[in-house]
Amino acid sequence: MTTPQDHDPGATLPERLNYAIRASGLADQQILDRIDAEGGHLSRNALYQLKTGKSQNPTLETISSLANVLGVGVAFLTDFGQTSKAAAAVEDAETRAALKLLREDAGVKEVLFRMGQMDPDARSVLASMSEQLVALNRKHKPREKPGQE
């Protein structure tokens, strides 16, 4: 998502939502379709009410779905005490991929939990070891035959 650096994202849910929508370049229907594709649901009317401020108490599920589709953090849409620019709230692709892994893979969550219990030196050693394991995994990964996926 490209974010104008000098534009104030606003301090209300409708302002922040409209800012994120403009920055995403997505039309309302595209947003709704992507939410549906991810297993959520948001009606056109509900989106309109959020954008215009007629509804300011959406569920966390609705906010999470919108944030995910628009490529911003949930905090961007909910934490109006933030004074940082919108660019700081926009999650990069790597962060979104990491969050997806955390949601979908219990093993990743367990490793992260254990890392949180380590001191910085131990985390550094573990990070180095994991880089080596990834390299070994790539080296010994069976090659796919043409036509296989």
VOZA-879612 format. One record per residue (C-alpha): x, y, z; residue in three letters; residue number from 1. Coordinates in nm, 3 decimals. Layout:
X Y Z ala NUM $
...
***
This chain:
0.000 0.000 0.000 met 1 $
0.142 0.336 -0.093 thr 2 $
0.093 0.598 0.173 thr 3 $
0.115 0.972 0.117 pro 4 $
0.383 1.086 0.363 gln 5 $
0.251 1.438 0.429 asp 6 $
-0.118 1.358 0.459 his 7 $
-0.281 1.345 0.803 asp 8 $
-0.474 1.016 0.836 pro 9 $
-0.720 1.173 1.078 gly 10 $
-0.823 1.097 1.433 ala 11 $
-1.155 0.916 1.395 thr 12 $
-1.252 0.575 1.265 leu 13 $
-1.421 0.714 0.950 pro 14 $
-1.121 0.936 0.871 glu 15 $
-0.870 0.656 0.921 arg 16 $
-1.084 0.406 0.730 leu 17 $
-1.129 0.641 0.435 asn 18 $
-0.758 0.723 0.439 tyr 19 $
-0.666 0.352 0.427 ala 20 $
-0.919 0.287 0.151 ile 21 $
-0.781 0.572 -0.062 arg 22 $
-0.423 0.456 -0.005 ala 23 $
-0.513 0.097 -0.097 ser 24 $
-0.668 0.198 -0.429 gly 25 $
-0.946 -0.055 -0.376 leu 26 $
-1.309 0.014 -0.461 ala 27 $
-1.574 -0.066 -0.200 asp 28 $
-1.687 -0.378 -0.385 gln 29 $
-1.329 -0.506 -0.407 gln 30 $
-1.293 -0.464 -0.032 ile 31 $
-1.618 -0.651 0.032 leu 32 $
-1.520 -0.929 -0.211 asp 33 $
-1.181 -0.976 -0.043 arg 34 $
-1.339 -0.990 0.302 ile 35 $
-1.584 -1.254 0.174 asp 36 $
-1.297 -1.449 0.016 ala 37 $
-1.123 -1.458 0.355 glu 38 $
-1.433 -1.605 0.517 gly 39 $
-1.568 -1.284 0.668 gly 40 $
-1.873 -1.081 0.583 his 41 $
-1.942 -0.711 0.562 leu 42 $
-2.241 -0.563 0.383 ser 43 $
-2.216 -0.264 0.152 arg 44 $
-2.441 -0.072 0.393 asn 45 $
-2.222 -0.156 0.693 ala 46 $
-1.912 -0.035 0.508 leu 47 $
-2.093 0.285 0.411 tyr 48 $
-2.198 0.344 0.771 gln 49 $
-1.840 0.297 0.894 leu 50 $
-1.703 0.529 0.625 lys 51 $
-1.954 0.804 0.706 thr 52 $
-1.944 0.772 1.084 gly 53 $
-2.303 0.657 1.116 lys 54 $
-2.169 0.341 1.284 ser 55 $
-1.870 0.379 1.513 gln 56 $
-1.888 0.058 1.713 asn 57 $
-1.787 -0.224 1.477 pro 58 $
-1.690 -0.567 1.603 thr 59 $
-1.324 -0.658 1.637 leu 60 $
-1.380 -0.914 1.360 glu 61 $
-1.498 -0.638 1.125 thr 62 $
-1.202 -0.413 1.212 ile 63 $
-0.957 -0.703 1.172 ser 64 $
-1.101 -0.796 0.833 ser 65 $
-1.085 -0.438 0.708 leu 66 $
-0.731 -0.388 0.840 ala 67 $
-0.612 -0.709 0.675 asn 68 $
-0.768 -0.627 0.338 val 69 $
-0.645 -0.267 0.346 leu 70 $
-0.293 -0.360 0.457 gly 71 $
-0.292 -0.162 0.782 val 72 $
-0.265 -0.266 1.143 gly 73 $
-0.575 -0.295 1.360 val 74 $
-0.424 -0.025 1.582 ala 75 $
-0.427 0.217 1.289 phe 76 $
-0.806 0.193 1.275 leu 77 $
-0.861 0.189 1.651 thr 78 $
-0.584 0.379 1.832 asp 79 $
-0.659 0.745 1.778 phe 80 $
-0.406 0.852 2.037 gly 81 $
-0.129 0.772 1.793 gln 82 $
0.054 1.077 1.665 thr 83 $
0.275 0.896 1.418 ser 84 $
0.216 0.923 1.048 lys 85 $
0.005 0.666 0.870 ala 86 $
0.313 0.515 0.709 ala 87 $
0.419 0.382 1.049 ala 88 $
0.088 0.199 1.084 ala 89 $
0.101 0.031 0.746 val 90 $
0.229 -0.322 0.779 glu 91 $
0.473 -0.441 0.520 asp 92 $
0.428 -0.768 0.334 ala 93 $
0.677 -0.947 0.557 glu 94 $
0.484 -0.855 0.872 thr 95 $
0.155 -0.967 0.719 arg 96 $
0.313 -1.298 0.617 ala 97 $
0.447 -1.348 0.970 ala 98 $
0.106 -1.276 1.120 leu 99 $
-0.053 -1.523 0.882 lys 100 $
0.197 -1.791 0.991 leu 101 $
0.120 -1.717 1.356 leu 102 $
-0.252 -1.759 1.294 arg 103 $
-0.223 -2.075 1.087 glu 104 $
0.070 -2.270 1.233 asp 105 $
0.073 -2.366 1.601 ala 106 $
0.442 -2.461 1.574 gly 107 $
0.537 -2.109 1.473 val 108 $
0.339 -1.970 1.764 lys 109 $
0.514 -2.209 2.004 glu 110 $
0.861 -2.110 1.877 val 111 $
0.776 -1.742 1.909 leu 112 $
0.645 -1.798 2.262 phe 113 $
0.968 -1.974 2.359 arg 114 $
1.178 -1.698 2.200 met 115 $
0.995 -1.444 2.413 gly 116 $
1.124 -1.625 2.722 gln 117 $
1.488 -1.600 2.612 met 118 $
1.740 -1.328 2.678 asp 119 $
1.863 -1.126 2.376 pro 120 $
2.184 -1.330 2.338 asp 121 $
1.993 -1.658 2.325 ala 122 $
1.750 -1.512 2.069 arg 123 $
2.046 -1.405 1.858 ser 124 $
2.188 -1.759 1.866 val 125 $
1.848 -1.904 1.778 leu 126 $
1.810 -1.661 1.487 ala 127 $
2.150 -1.765 1.354 ser 128 $
2.062 -2.133 1.391 met 129 $
1.729 -2.084 1.213 ser 130 $
1.903 -1.915 0.918 glu 131 $
2.134 -2.217 0.889 gln 132 $
1.839 -2.456 0.907 leu 133 $
1.654 -2.266 0.633 val 134 $
1.966 -2.285 0.414 ala 135 $
1.997 -2.660 0.476 leu 136 $
1.629 -2.710 0.407 asn 137 $
1.660 -2.532 0.072 arg 138 $
1.973 -2.728 -0.018 lys 139 $
1.815 -3.067 0.054 his 140 $
1.466 -2.994 -0.065 lys 141 $
1.363 -3.249 -0.330 pro 142 $
1.351 -3.100 -0.674 arg 143 $
1.009 -3.092 -0.836 glu 144 $
0.963 -3.266 -1.166 lys 145 $
0.822 -3.062 -1.454 pro 146 $
0.445 -3.046 -1.433 gly 147 $
0.437 -3.096 -1.054 gln 148 $
0.350 -2.825 -0.804 glu 149 $
***
